Amino acid sequence: MRSERLLSAAVLTALAAAGSPAWGCSVIAGASPPTNYEIVREAEAIVLARSVHWQPSADAERAPWGSVRFEVEEVLKGDFRPSTVTLDGNLEFAGRGPEDNFSRARPGTYSGSCQAYDYRLDHHYLLFLRRDDLNERWSLGGPAMTRLNEEVGVPDSPWVQAVRQYARVAALRGYKEKAALHELRAKAAAGKAPKTFPKALVADLDSHFRTPSVAKSPADLIDLYQHAESDAVRQEALRGLAATAPPAARDLLRGLLLKEIRESWLQPLAEYFSKVQDHDAFGPLSQALAHLPPGSWSRSEILRALSTAAGPQDAPRMTELLREATNGDQAAILALWFASPGKDPRPALAILHDRLRDSPGDFSRYQDALAILGDAPVIAWAEERIWSGSEVEDRWETARALAYSPLAAADEAARKIIDSGNVEKTEWLLLGYTDRFARMNPRRWDRLEDILRVQSRNASFLSKLKTDFFYLRRDGDAEEKAMASRLFERVREAILALPIGSHSNGPAGRGPV
């Protein structure tokens, strides 16, 4: 989760710079984004609204940022009851998109944050909204570079009519849905009622049927993979299967793994098998390592997949992989396997200590793996390093050892930090406890409760806790979602109990916590 957090930080930075011409918009390589129909189907609420007021930000450094208030004239989808909605934005309008072509979003989408934040007053917009539980308000909701807030001409806007039709079909769900989409395309192609069934629906639905997006069903993705006319489409279908990990694709992808050597293809295959357990994939995954550079991210992904696939009989190969690990992240991934129930971590500990003979007394290279494996010396080293008065730049990383370790000594050291009230060191611990490697620590949730208790009057820290618990309950495994949801609600209660005026603002100062 540490790498995911860094990625999230990069995205937030881009969001903060939205609207600036110095920023260009690009999307990280992956499966195709959802189609227009899929965005409508998954939208929580869609409203037709008129922009009526703009309020500039009180922070001069955020100019020309502010907020735009819209009066809602019609709800096309969802249970949206307010008469107004206020969204972040500015009045540096970059132009509207064409009404008869749904293949691109309006120009403002392609600068800054990959989402349009530019508006002009007294015009109509079709807004795709979601309830933002983190900041407790409605906000734009949907993937980057999609048609989330198009300016439209009413009452006969083709885009509005298309969304009406898509919302009607989406309500069907199940097997009737695809048939209804084909019927809708036929009506648009016939051209007999262009105001109700816009001509642009034809190309839009053709794109929908041939696009292997992450929103497609497993059956559709498998079909698109098997009948793709190019490697590019086949690879996008593979990425979609890797992201959604349907067990039905296991035999197909295991067969591909047996013959694939390209890194750009091995990475999504490894992602899939890190989610779907299949011991028969262990051999091919192990062989795939030979085709990857030692320090590549794809190699780490394959190590995760190997850890998922490996059985007790694979201990010799897992031990060999630990000896070959080229960095601390790879060692930590493998350490999770050696630390799992029923396995003996001592051989793995011996390997790592042997690899540290050239740096006596310094565990930093493999501190995460050692901590996961329950190593005692690394805990003593970490505690001394955290409390030292030296200006060691990576002391915050050292705190991870306390968060990852299952040892009572690590837990005692962590409680000492938490009870001290030291905000900086407690933040270091928080980073560790909310990382996926902390799952091996049986006292993890107890310490997070302690952090909340000690920092319950610190508005800024509560805001951090709320954000971390929000993402854990959204993205974590079943246990994390349940525990983080409970703590998220307790943080909300603590924030509400703060004296008036001490409530912190949400991310980038946009709206109340």
N, C-alpha and C positions, 0 to 999 in steps of 0.2 A: 504493500500500500504506500510505501515511502515514495516510489517512483510515480504512482498515481497522484500523490499529493503535490509533487513538483509539477506535474502536468496541469493539475487544477490551478496551481498558482500562476502558471503561464497563461492559462485561459483567462483568469481574472485580470491579469495585467492587460491582456488584449481588450477585455471589456472596458476597463478603465480608460483606454485610449480610443474608444469607439468614436467615430466621426472625424478623427484626425486624418488629414490627407497623407501624413507621413507613414501611416500603417496600411499595409495591404492585407487582404483576406485570403487565407488558404486553409484547407482542411487536411489534417493528418491522414495518411494513407490508411485505408481500411475498407470495410464493406460499403457498398453504395448506400447513400442516405435514403430514408423512406421516400416514397413517391408522394405526389400531391394527394392522391386518394388515401394513402396510409396515414399521412399527417392529419387529414380530416378525421379518419377513423379513430385515431388515438388521442385526438384533442379532448381535453377536459371540458372546454367551453369555447364557442366561437360566437362573436358578436359583431354586429354592424354598428359603428359608432361614429359620431362627428366630433372632431377636435374643436374645443371651445375656449381653452385657456392654457397659457404657458406660464410657469413660475420658474424664474431663474434660480440656480443654486445659490445658497448663501455663501458658499465657499468660492471666492474669486478664482482660485487656482483650478476649479473644475469648469470654468466657463469654456464653451457656451452651454455646458450641461444644465439641465433643469428638469422639470416634470411637466408633462402634457396631460390635461384633464379632458376626458372624452365623455360625451353624453351618449348613453346606449339607446339606440333606436329599435333594435331587434336582436333577439337571441336565436341564432341558427342551430346551436347545439349546446347541450349541457344545462345544468341547473344554476344559471347565473342570475342572481336577483338584484344586485345593486343597480341603481339608475345611472351611476357614473363609474368610471375606472380611470385611475391615474397611473401613467407609465413614465419611466425615465426617457428623456429625449431632448432634442434641441430643435431649433427652427431653421437650421441650415439645410433646407430641403434640396436633395440632389436630383429630384425628378421622379416621375411615376413610370411604372412599367407599361408595356402595351396591354391593352384589354383583350386582344385576340390571340395571345400566345402565353401559355402557362409554363413554358419551359425554364424561365428564369424569374428570379425575384427582382424587385425594383433596384435601381442603381445603388442606393445607399447601403444595401446589404453587402456589397462587395468591397467595402473599405472598413477599416477598423476591426470590429469584433465579429464579422461575418453575420451580423444581424442589423437590420436597419433601425436607427434611432432618430432619423430625421423626419420631421413632419412640417406641415403648414396648417395654419388655423382655418377653421370653417370649411373643412373638407372631410369626406367620409373615408373611413378605413375599415377593412375587414380584419378583425383582431383575433388571433388564436391565443387563448389564455390558459393558464394553469394556476392552481392555488399554490402559492409559494409558502410552504409551512415554515421555512427557516425565517423569513422576514414577515410572515403573517399578513400577506396581502396577495392580490392577484398580479400576475406579471405575464409577459409574453412567454409562451411555452412551445418549444419545438426545436428541431435540429438546426444547426448552422446552415446558412445560405439557402433557406427555404422561404416560402411565401407566407410569412407569419403576420404581416401587417401591411398589406397592399392598399394603396390609395385606390378608391373605386368611384366610378360615376354611377349614381343611382337614379332611377330604380332599375335600369336594365343592364347593369354590369354583367358581362359574361362570366367573370370570376365569381361574383356572388351567386349567380345561377348555377355554376358548376359546383360550388361548395354545397349549395342546397341539395343538389342531386346526389353528391357523394355522401352527405350526412344521412339522406334517406336510405341509400343502399347499405351504409355501414351499420345501420340499426338492425338489418336483417341477420347479420353474422352467419356463421356456419356455411353449409354447402350452397345455400341460395345466393350468397353474396357474389360469387364469381359469375354465376349465370346472369344476375341482375346487372353486373358491370358490362358484360357483353351486350346485353339488351340496350343498355344506355348508350354504348358506342354506336350501335346500329341506328338508334334514333337520331343521334347527332350527325352521323354520316348521311342519313336520308335528307336532312336539311329542311324538313317540313315545318318545324317549329323552332327556329334558330334562337328566339329569345328564351325559350325554356330549356332547350338542349343546344348550347353553343357549339359551333363548328370546332372550336379549339379542343373540345373534349376528345375528338378522335385521336389526335396526336398524343394528347396527354395520357389517354388510356392505353394506347399502343406502347408508350414508354413504360407505363405501369406494368403491363404484362411481361415485358422483356427485361425488367430491371431486377437483379438478384439482391434486393435490399435486406437489411437485418429484420425488417418487419414482415417478411414473407414467412409462410408456414414452412416447416421442415420438408413436406412433400413438394412444395413449389420450388424450394431451393435445390433439392436433389434433382428435380426434373430440369431446372435451368442449367445445373451443372452438367448433366448427362447429355443435354441437347444444345449446349452452347456452340455458337458458330466461331468463337475465337477464344484464345487463351485468356484474354483480358476479362471476358465475361465469366469464363470458368473460374478464374481466380477470385473474382468478386463474389461468386456463389460460394466458393470455399471459405472466404472470409465471413460470409453470413452464417455458414454452418459452424464456424469456429466461435463466433460470438454467441450463438444461441444454443450450441452444443446438444442437438437432438440425438438421443441414442440410436434412432433409426438410421443415422448416417454412418454408424461405426464401421460396418463391413466395407462400405464404399471407400471411406477415408483410410482404413487400414491397408486396403489394396493399393491406394495411391502412395501411401507412406513407403511401401516396399520398393517403389521404383523412383521416387522423387529425390533429387539432390539439390535443387535450387533453393537458396536461402529464403527468397521471398515466398516460396510455397511451403517450405518446412516450418516457417514461423506459425502460420495459421493452423497447420496440422498439429504442431506441438500444443498450441493453445487449446485445440479441441480435446486432445488426449490428456491434458492436464485437468479437464473437467469431467471427462467420461472415462471411467476406469475400464481398462482392457489389458489384461496381462499379455495377450497375444501381440500387443503392440510394443512390448518391452524390447524385444530384439531389434526390430526395425528402427525404433527410436534411438537405441544405443548406437547402431551403425550410422545413423544420420549425423551424429556428432562429428564424425570424421570430415564432413563436408562444410563445417562451419568454422569461422575464425575463432580463436580461443576466447576472446573477450566479448563476443557479440551478444546482443540482447536475445537473439534467437536461440543461442546456446543455453542461456538461462531458462528460456521457456521450455526447451526440450528437457532440461533437468527437472523442471516441475512435472512435466508429463511422465518422465521416468519414475519419479517419486510416487506418482499416482498409480502407475502400472505395476510397480515392483512388488513382488511377494517375498516371503522369508528366504526362499531359495536363491534370490538375486542379491543377497548380501555381499558376496565376493565382488560382483560388478559394481555395486554401489560404493563399496570401500575403495575400489580402484578409481572411481570417478571423484571421490573426495580427495584422493592423493593428487589428482590432476586438476582440481579446481584452481582457476587462474585468479580469482579475486574473492573478497569476502562475501559478496552477494551469492555467488555460486556455492560457496561452502555453507552458507546459512540455509539455502534451499535444500541441500542434501542433509543438513543437520536435522531438519524437521522430520525426515524419514527415520533417521537413527534414534530420534528422541520419542517416536511414537510408541504407544503401549505394546508390550511384548518384545521389544527389541533392547539389546544391550548397547548403551552409548559408549562404553569404555574403549572399544577399538577406535571409534571416531575421535574421541578425545586424545588418544595417544597419537594418532596421525597429525592432528592439528598442533599439538605441543611440539612434536618433532619438526614440523614445518616452521616453527617459531624459534628454533635454536639459534638462528642468526641474529635475533633481536631480543636478547634475554630481558625479561621484566616488562616488555612492551607487548600487550595483547591486541593492539588496535586493529591489526590486519584481519584477525578472525574473531574479534570480540563477540559479534552477534552469534556466530555458530557455537562458540564455546558456551555462551550464556544459555542458548537453547538446549544444549546438551547437559546442562546442570553442572558446569565446571565451577569449583569453589574459588580457585586462585583469581579468576577473572573478575569475580565480584569484589574481592578485597582491593584489587587494582583499580576497578572502576570507582568504588566509593572514595578512595583516597584522591583520585584524579578529579572527581567532581567537586570536592570540597577544597582542593588546593587553591591557593591565591594566585597561581600563575595565569598568564594570559594565553593558555592553550586554546587555539581556535576551535578545536573539535570537541570540547568538553560536552557540548550538547549531544553529540553522537554517543559519547561514553555512557550517558544515562540510559541508552537503549538496553545495555547489558542488564541493568536492574529490572527493566520492564519485561524483558524476554525470559528471564531466568525463573525456573520453578522452585529454586532453593529458598528456604526460610531466611537465610542470611540476606539474600537479595531483597526479600520483602521487608525485612527489618530496616535495611538501608533506605529503601524507598519511603517507608513510613516516617523515618527521621527527616527526610527532605520535605515531605508533605506537611508534617506537623510544625516544621520550622516556619512555615508561611512564606518562605523564599519564593517569590513569584517566578523569577527567571529559571531556577532549577526545577520548580514544579512544572513549568512549561516544557522543559526538556523531557521530563517523565511522561507528560501527556502525549508528546509526539511518539514516544515508544509504545505506550499502552494502546494507542489507536492504530498501530501498525499490525499487519497480518501476522508477523512473526511473534507477536505477544500472545497468540492463541494457546501457546504451550504453558502459559503462566496461569495456574489455577486460582490465583488471588487477584487477578487483573481487575475484575469488576468491583471487588471490595476496595481496592486502592482508588479507582475512579470515583467511587462514592465518597471516599475520604477527601479527595481533591475538591469535590463539590462542596462538602461540608466546610472545609477550611476556607475556601475562597468564595463562600456564599454571599459576601458583602462586596465583592470586587466586580463591578459592572463589566469592566473590560475583559476580565478572565471568564466571567459567565458567558460573554458573547463568544469567546473561543470554544468553550465547552459546548455551547449550543450548536455551533457549526460542526464540530467534530462528531457529536452524537447524531446530528441530522444525517450526515453522510454515512455513518456506521449503520444506522437503522435503514438507510436506503440501499446500501451496496453490500452490506456484510452477509455472513452466513446466517442460518436460522437463529442460532443462539445470540449472535451479535445484534440482529434486528430486534429481538425481544428485549434484551437487556438495554440496548441503546435507546429504544423507544421509551422505556420506563424512566431512564435518566434524563432523556430529552424533556419529558414532561416536568420532572423535578426542577430542571434548570429554568424552565418557563415560570414555574411557581416562584423560584428564588428571584428572578428578574422582576416579576410583578410585586414582590414584597419589598423591593428597594425603595428608598425615599424618592419622591417625585423630583425629577430633574437629574437623577443619577443614572437613568437608563441609557445604555450604550446604543449607538447606531449599528446597523447591520453592515455587511460588506460594502466597502467603498463609500460608506456614509449614505447609502441609498435606502432610506426608509427605516422604520422602527424595528427593533429586535422583537 
